[in-house]
Amino acid sequence: MKTFSLKKENIKQNWWLLDAKGEILGRVASRTASILRGKHKPDFTPHLDNGDFVIIINADKVKLTGKKEEQKLYRKHSGYIGGLKETPFKEKKEKDPEGIIINAVSGMLPKNRLGRKLIKKLKVYCDEKHPHTAQMPKKLEVGG
C-alpha cells in the first residue's frame, strides 16, 4: 500500500456559517480553528491549507464562563521598558468584539506561514448580516 498525500489541485473548500450568539468563546474558537485547519476532513494533510472558510456572526454576543467577564485581560507589549498595555475583556468587547474571536482562534492555529494564511479565511461580524450569501455557507453547530 502507498501512503495517500493530498495535492493542491485536489483541495475543495467549503463555506461554513457559525452563530456565536450565547455560545462560549473557547468552544467557538476551538471548533473554528479545527475547521480552518481542515482537521474535520478525512484527507487532512498537516502542511497544506486544506481547511474551509468560516463566517462567524453575532460576535458581540459571545459569553465567557465563571468570573472571566470581570477578570480576563488582554495584554500587549510595545517592546520598550514599561510598554505593557492591559485591556479588560469588557472594554475590548465594547471596542472590538470581532478582535476577541480572531485573537482566540489565531492562538489555536500554527505560528507560521500556514497559520497566517489560515486566519485570513476567518470572517467575523458583529451582527446577523454578512456579505457572503453568494457562497451559500452551510450552518455549523459549535457542539458538532
C-alpha positions in Angstrom: 0.0 0.0 0.0 1.1 3.6 -0.6 0.6 6.5 1.7 -2.0 8.9 0.5 -0.8 12.5 0.1 -3.2 15.3 -0.9 -2.2 17.6 -3.7 -3.1 21.3 -4.1 -5.2 20.8 -7.2 -7.4 18.2 -5.3 -8.4 20.6 -2.4 -12.1 21.6 -2.2 -13.0 24.3 0.2 -16.5 24.9 1.6 -18.0 27.9 3.5 -19.5 27.5 7.0 -21.7 29.9 9.0 -21.4 29.8 12.8 -23.8 31.8 15.0 -21.9 32.8 18.2 -25.0 34.1 20.0 -25.0 32.8 23.5 -22.0 30.4 22.8 -18.9 30.1 24.9 -15.8 31.8 23.4 -13.4 28.9 23.8 -15.7 26.4 22.3 -16.4 28.6 19.3 -12.7 29.3 18.8 -11.6 25.6 19.0 -14.4 24.5 16.6 -13.5 27.3 14.2 -9.7 26.6 14.4 -10.3 22.9 13.6 -12.4 23.7 10.5 -9.9 26.4 9.3 -7.1 23.8 9.6 -9.1 21.1 7.8 -9.0 18.5 10.6 -12.7 17.6 10.1 -11.8 16.1 6.6 -10.7 12.6 6.1 -7.9 13.8 3.8 -6.3 16.1 6.3 -2.7 17.0 5.4 -0.8 19.0 8.1 1.4 21.0 5.7 -1.3 22.1 3.3 -4.2 24.6 3.5 -6.9 22.0 3.3 -9.4 23.9 5.6 -12.6 25.7 4.8 -13.8 29.3 5.2 -15.7 30.2 8.4 -18.1 33.1 8.8 -19.0 34.0 12.5 -22.0 36.2 13.1 -23.1 37.8 16.4 -19.5 38.1 17.7 -20.6 40.7 20.3 -22.9 38.2 22.0 -20.3 35.6 22.8 -20.0 34.6 26.5 -17.3 33.5 28.9 -17.7 31.1 31.9 -17.1 31.9 35.5 -15.7 35.3 36.5 -13.7 35.7 33.3 -16.0 38.6 32.2 -14.5 40.7 35.0 -11.0 39.2 35.4 -9.8 38.4 31.8 -7.1 40.8 30.5 -5.7 41.2 27.0 -2.0 42.1 27.2 0.3 43.6 24.6 3.8 45.0 24.9 5.4 47.7 22.8 8.9 46.3 23.4 10.0 49.3 25.4 10.5 49.5 29.2 7.1 50.0 30.8 5.3 49.4 27.5 2.8 46.8 28.8 -0.8 47.7 27.9 -3.6 45.7 29.5 -7.2 45.9 28.3 -10.0 44.3 30.3 -12.4 41.9 28.5 -15.4 44.2 28.9 -13.6 47.2 27.3 -12.3 45.1 24.4 -15.8 43.7 23.9 -17.3 47.2 23.5 -14.5 48.5 21.2 -13.6 45.4 19.1 -15.8 42.4 19.5 -14.5 40.8 16.3 -11.0 41.0 17.7 -11.9 38.8 20.7 -12.8 35.9 18.4 -9.9 36.5 16.0 -7.4 36.6 18.9 -8.8 33.3 20.4 -8.8 31.5 17.1 -5.4 32.7 16.0 -4.0 31.4 19.3 -5.1 27.9 18.3 -3.5 27.9 14.8 0.1 27.2 13.9 2.5 30.2 14.5 4.0 30.1 10.9 3.2 31.0 7.3 0.4 28.5 7.2 -1.3 29.9 10.3 -1.2 33.4 8.8 -2.8 32.1 5.7 -5.5 30.2 7.6 -6.6 33.2 9.7 -7.4 35.1 6.5 -10.2 32.6 5.8 -12.0 33.6 9.0 -14.7 36.3 8.6 -16.2 37.7 11.8 -19.2 40.1 12.0 -21.0 41.7 15.0 -24.5 41.4 13.7 -26.6 38.9 11.7 -25.7 40.4 8.3 -22.7 39.3 6.3 -21.7 39.8 2.6 -21.0 36.1 1.9 -24.5 34.9 0.9 -23.3 34.2 -2.6 -21.0 31.5 -1.3 -24.0 29.6 0.2 -22.5 28.8 3.6 -23.7 25.7 5.5 -24.9 26.0 9.0 -22.4 24.9 11.6 -23.0 24.0 15.3 -20.5 24.5 18.0 -21.1 21.1 19.6 -20.7 19.0 16.5 
